[in-house]
Amino acid sequence: MAVALLIVAPSVQAFERSAPPVPAVVGVADRHLDAQYWVQRQPHADRIILDADAIAAQNARLQQQDRSVHDIEQLPTRFSAAQVREWIAPLSAAPTRALFDAQGRTVSAETLASLQDALALDQVSDYTAARYGLVVHRADLRTFPTRLRVFSSQGDTDIDRFQESALFPGTPVVVVHESGDGQWLFVVSRLYAAWVEKRHVALGERETVFGYARKQPALIVTGATVRTVYNPERPGVSELQLDMGVRVPLLSDWPAGKPVNGQHPYTSHVIQLPVRGNDGALTLVPALLPRTADVASEYLPLTPANLLTQSFKFLGERYGWGHSYNTRDCSGFVSEVYRSFGVELPRNTRDQGVSPALNRIAFDENDSHDKRLQALRALQVGDLIYIPGHVMMVIGQENGNTYLIHDTTGITYRSDGGDIVRAPLNSVAVTPLEPLLFNGDKSFVDRIYSIQRIRP
């Protein structure tokens, strides 16, 4: 997840004028918004960066070395009261600053107190048996068991401070607690632990839940999103959104003439999805995914060309803090791109940027501007650049500038006349890096504290 950024850039005079610039985005012309433009500039666009074995080894290191990643299959089958509170209390601590609702009204002390009551921590038993479930619908992860949206300032309703992340259909979770009203579950997933609405989780046997992700054969979603075929018989798997990198079992042995939810399957892939019964129990059912859907039978090869193609599939998508707005934020964006290659990354920038499992270049306040610039010159497509609260993906170099694709709230730059121009992008966008200023007197480059390279 990323903080809202204000980026300032100097005059556009430093950029070539061979093509008209895109309005309000310094240094960007129409050609820069085409993935193939950057692919064609790569001398070895189809070079394998990491093969499947190397990716598996990196994911194993992430599991072993990164404390933000949870090996949920190895969690105990029951939790002490202290363990449950240790999961929940730090995340769901009472807010200490003023918060505002969507109408700009101050969230009252009584409302905030009711959220603490909703945690039901006084109802935690000495020991709680672990329960297991699969997510059945894209579901928000929340700081508190509530849909209440809150904001840091009046009138700015994009960044909901109670929004943590999202989980996707088929994600396994371990349930460790339930809210006081019984409508929310506190779950631990591989990359995040937070509150989720109970209606989005189907509970089942441990072996069924963890076995779902290992079913073969399978399909990998390689589009930004795909949707299952509409059907009136099973609403739970009708027009269900699946995001990039989601893996679903493929029922390749489905009888050719047997209908799926009232439809002949020959124009679609027959996949298997989890649904939640009225009693909350898990069932795995068939569903149809159009053969025209952007999917693959295995994770894509990790190459520069594929990195560019995959990342540009999100170009223009609305910025969504913590995966709100049914989209994603900066760290979610790079995570989903890499997930289509089978590469796992920590969920938030604060963890991604310092993960010991990746090929990292670290900087501190003693490192010079020139040292950072020298590192930038050696970057390759797909390398990730971190400043506090934000991550950007390298897509190429042009005229001495490093170009990036990133999910950002907006930019500010200096016009030819020296005036400050602000542009609220709120989207996955392309920008150059070197000219940017974090504020009026500090170089954006000087805010870089880490570069993570998903390569040897």
N, C-alpha and C positions, 0 to 999 in steps of 0.2 A: 504494500500500500504506500502511496506517496503523499507528501504534503503538497498544498497548492504552491505553484512556483510563479515568480515574477522574473522574467528574463529580459535583460536590457542589452541591446546590441548597438554598435557604432554605425556610422553612416554606411549606406549601401554602395557607396562609390568604390569600395574595395572589390566588388564582385564584377565579373565580366557581364557585358551588356548584350551579348549575342542573341539573347532571347528575352522577351519581356518578363519582368519579375511577377510572381504571384502577388496580388495586392495584400499588403499588411504583413507579409512574411519576408523578412530581410534575407537576401541571398538565395531565394528559391524561385526557380522558373518552372514552367510546365514539365520540362523534361525530367526534373528531379522527382516528380510524382509518379513516375513510371518505373516499376520494378525492373523491367527489361533494360532500361537505360543503365542501371547499376550492374545488372548481370553481364551485359556486354562489355563493361569496363573491367571485368575480372579476367585475369590471364588464365586462371584454372578454375573456372566456375563450377565444374563438376567434380572437383577433387574431394575425396572423402576426408573430412576433418577428423571424425572419430567413427570407428566402425561399431557394430553392435556390441562386441565384447568390451571395447573400451568404454562405451556408454554404460554398460552394466557395471563395470568396475568403478566408474565414477559415482554412479548411484549408490553402490555399496559403501563407498567412502563417505558419501553424504549421510547415509544412515548411521554410520559408525562415529563420525566426527562432528556432526552438526547438531547441537542441542535443540535447535528449533524443529527438528524432524523427529516424529514419534514412531517408533516401531510398535504399532498398535497390536500386532499379533503376539507380541511378547509381554504385553501388559498383564498384570495379575487378573485372575478370574473374580476377585473381590477386592474392594477398596476399603481401607479404614476411613473413619470420619475425618481424620487429619489429612489424608491424601485427597479426599474429595474437596475439602476446603482449600487445600493448596492449589488445586486446579482453578477454582472459581474465584476466590477472594481477590487475587491480584488483578485479574481482568475486570471484575465487576465491582471495583472499589468505588465508593461514593464520590461523585464529581465535586471538586473544590472550587471550580470557577463558574461564572455565570453562563448559563446556556439559554437558548431561545428556541421557541417552537416555530413551525412553518408560517405562523401568522405574525412572528416577530415579538411575541409575548415572552417574558421571562418565565422559564420553567420554575415552578414554585418548589419551595423546600418540602412541602407535603408530597408533591409528585415524586421528587427524588427519594424521599424516605420510603414511599410505597414500592419503589423499585428494589430497594434493599430488602424489604419484606418479601417481595416476590421471589427472591433467591431461595428462600426457605432453608437457609443453612442451619437453623435451629431444629429442623426436622431430619437432619442427616443421621442415619443409624450408625451404631458403632462399626458395623460392617455392611457394605452395599455390594450386592452381586453385580458383576458386569453384565450388561446386556449388549447385544450386537444388532446392527441394522445396516441397511443399504438406503442411500438417498434415492428417492423416486422422482424428484423434480428439482430443477435448479433452485437452490434454497439459500437465503441470506444467513450468514452467521452474525450474531448480534452480541454486543457487550452485555446487555441485560435482556431478560425475557420479555421483550416488548417491541411493538412496531412503532412506538413513538420516535419520530425523527427530531433530532436536536442539533443546534448549530451554534458556532462560536460568536457570531455577530448577527445582528438584525438585517434581514434582506438578502443574506448570502445563504441560499438553501441548497447548494450543491453538495457540500461536504457534511454528511450526517455523522456526528461524532459517536453515535451508537452503532455504526455499521463497521463490521470487522472484515468480512470476506464473503465468499460464497462457496457452496459445494455443488457438485454436478451429479446427474443421475448415475447410479452405479457405484458411488463412492462409499467404501465401508467406513463405519464409525463404531466407536465403543461408547455406550451411554453410561454416564457415571452419576447423573442426578436428574431430578425433575423439578420444575418450578412449582410454586405454591398452588397455582391454579390448575396444574396438570396439563397445560397446553404447550409447554416448552420443554425441551431436553437439553441438558448440557452434554455435549459430545466431544470426543477426542478423535480427530481424523489424523491422517499421516502428517499433514502440514499445518494444522491449526486446531485449537480447542476453544469452543465458544458455545453460545446458545443458538438453537435452531428450533423452528416450529415443529411440534410433534407430527403434524399432518404430512410433513415431507420425508419422514423416515419410516421404513417398514422393518419391524423387528423379526429376526429369525435365528435359526441355529448358527452357532459360531462357524461350523464347517461350511455351511451354505454361504454365509456372508463373505468369508475370506476366499472361498473357492470360486466365487463369481469372477473375480479379476483374473483368475488363471485359466478360465475356460478357453478351449481352442476348438475350431479356428475363431478369429475375431476380425472386427473392422475397426480402423482408427479414423476418427473424424479429422479430415485435413482441410476442410473449409473453416471460415471464421465461425460459422454455425451451420447446422443442418437441422431439419425437422422430419420427424416421422410422418407417415401418411395419415391423413385424417381418417378416423373411423368412428361410427356412432356406438359401437358395441363396447369398447373399453376406453372410456375417456382418459384414463390414467396414462395411456401410451399413444394418445391421439394428438398429432401435431406437437409432439414433445421436442423441445429444443435440446440439442446436444452441441456442446462447444468444442472448439479445436483441441485435439489431443485426447478427447474422451474415447475410451476403448469399450466396445460392446461385443458380447459373444455373437457369433454368426451361426445360425441353425442351417448349416449347409446340407444336412440330410433331410430337410423338410420335404415331405411328399409333394411332387410337382403339381398334382391336381388338387391338393387340399387347400381350401380357402383359409386365409388369415383374417380374422375379424370381418368376415363377409366379403373379402376381396381375393381374387386370384393373385397368387404371388409372383407370377412370371416376370412382371415388370419391376420387381423390387427385390431387395435383399430381405431375407427373413432373419431378424435379429431377436435377441432375448433381452427383456428389460424387467426390472423389479417394479412391482406395484404393491400398494398398501391396502389391505382389506379393511373393512369397517371395524374390525377388532384390533387393527394395527399390525396384523401379522403379514409377513413377507410371502409373496408368491412371485415366481418367475414366469413371465408370459411371453408369447411371440408378438412381434410387431413388425411393421413394414417400413423400410427405409428406401426411398426411390433409388433406382439404379443411376439416376442422374446426379445423386448427391455426391458432394466432394468428399470422398472417403478412400481409404487404401486398405489393402489386406494385411499390411504390416507397417510399422513405423517408417517414416520416410528416411532415406539416406541423408546424413548430416553433411551437406555441401553448401558452399557459398550461394549457389543459384537457388537452392531450396530455401535457405534462410531468408533470402531476399523475397522470393515468391510468397512464402508463408507470412512474413511480417507485413507485406503490402496488402494482404487480404483484409487487414483491419484498417487500412488507411481511411480516415474520415469518420470512423466509428466514434460516437460520443464518449467522452471521458466519464468514467463512473467510479467514484471513490469507493474503495472496498468492494468492487464488483456491483455497486448499485446501478440503477437504470438498466439492468439486464445486460450490462456491458462489462468493462474492466478498467482498472487503473494501470499505472506505469509498471509496477512489478507483476501484476496479473497479466499484462500484455506480453512481456518477455517470457513469463512462465508458460503461457499457453502456446506461444510460438515454439519454444524448445520442447514442450510436451509432445508436439507432433512428431518429434524425432526420438521420443522415448527418454529424453533428458529431464531429470527432476531438478527443480530449483526450490529453495526456501520460498515461502509465500511473500514475505515483506522485504522491502529494500534494506531495512536495518539488519536483517539476517543474510540476505543475498550478498550484500556488499562486503561482509566480513567472513563469509563461510570459509572454513579452512579446507573444505573438500574440493574447491575449485582452484584453477590456475590464476592466482591473484598477484596483482601489483598494488602495493599499499603506499600511500602518501601520508605525510603529517605536515604540521605547520612549518617545519624546518626545511621542507623540500621546496626548491626554487621553481619559479614559473618556467624557466628553461628546461628543467628536468621533466616537468609534466608535459611540455610541448614535445620533447624528444620521445617520450613514451607514446604520445598520440600519433606520431609519424609512423610508428611500427604497428599500429592497430590494424586488424583485419575485420572483414564482414562478420557480424555476429558478436563481436566483443562488446562487453557491457561496461558502461561508464557510470560511476556513482558519485553524486554529490549528496549532501544531507537531505534525505527524504525523497530522492528522485533517482531513476535509472533510465539510461538511454542506450539504444543499440546502434552500433556503427554499421553504416551501409556502404561507405566508400569515401574516397578522397577526390577532391577537385580543386584546382588552383590554390593548393596549399591549405585548404580547409577540410576538416573532417565533417562529413555529413552523417546525420543521425535520423533514425525513426524512433519516436517515443510518444507515449500517451501523456499529454500535458494539458494543464488547465489554461495556459496562455503565455504569451510572450510580450515583451516590451523592447523597443529598439529606438535608436536615434536616427532621425531622418537626415537627408542631405543637408538640410538647414540647421541641424543640431537640435531640433525639437524631439521631445520624447513622444513616441507613438505607441499606444497600447492596443494589443489585439487579443481578445479572449478566445483562444482557439478551442479549448474544451474538446479535444479530439486526439486521435492518433495522427501525428503530423510529422513532416520532414522539415528539419532545420539544420543549418550549419552550427558548429560548436565554437571554434576559436574566437569569432568576433563577439560572442555573448558576454555580457556583464551580469553578475548576480545582483549588483546594485550600482549606484552611480560611481563608485570608486574602486570596486574590487572585481578583478577578472573572474569570469565564470570558470575558466580553466583552473584558477587557484582554489576553487571550492571542491575540486575533485579529490576525494579521499581514497578511492579504490577503483581499480579496473579488474573485472573478472573475465577471464578468457576460457570459453568452453572448448578447449583444444589442448593438445599435448603441451 
